[in-house]
Amino acid sequence: MGHPLKRPDALLGDKGYDSNPNRTELRQRGILPVISRKGQPGIQGLGKLRYFVEQTFACCTSSRASPSGENVASTSMVPSSP
């Protein structure tokens, strides 16, 4: 059961996702596509938002870098000095 799914009102995307099939699919799902067209100026301020989101993901996943919890440098193949 769980909570009902929540859809965003709009989706911000960069020019890499500018295609009519992407826009059509979003509209069919009731989501407003906010995607810059290729060859046109970009959306003002989108870079700052994207940086914030990418840094948040990096922060959240950084604790999963090493499954054993050890420092990656301590498990390197470089022989220790005698």
Secondary structure, 3 states (H helix, E strand, C coil): CCCCCCCCCEEEECHHHCCHHHHHHHHHCCCEEEECCCCCCCCCCHHHHHHHHHHHHHHHHHHHCCCCCCCHHHHCCCCCCC
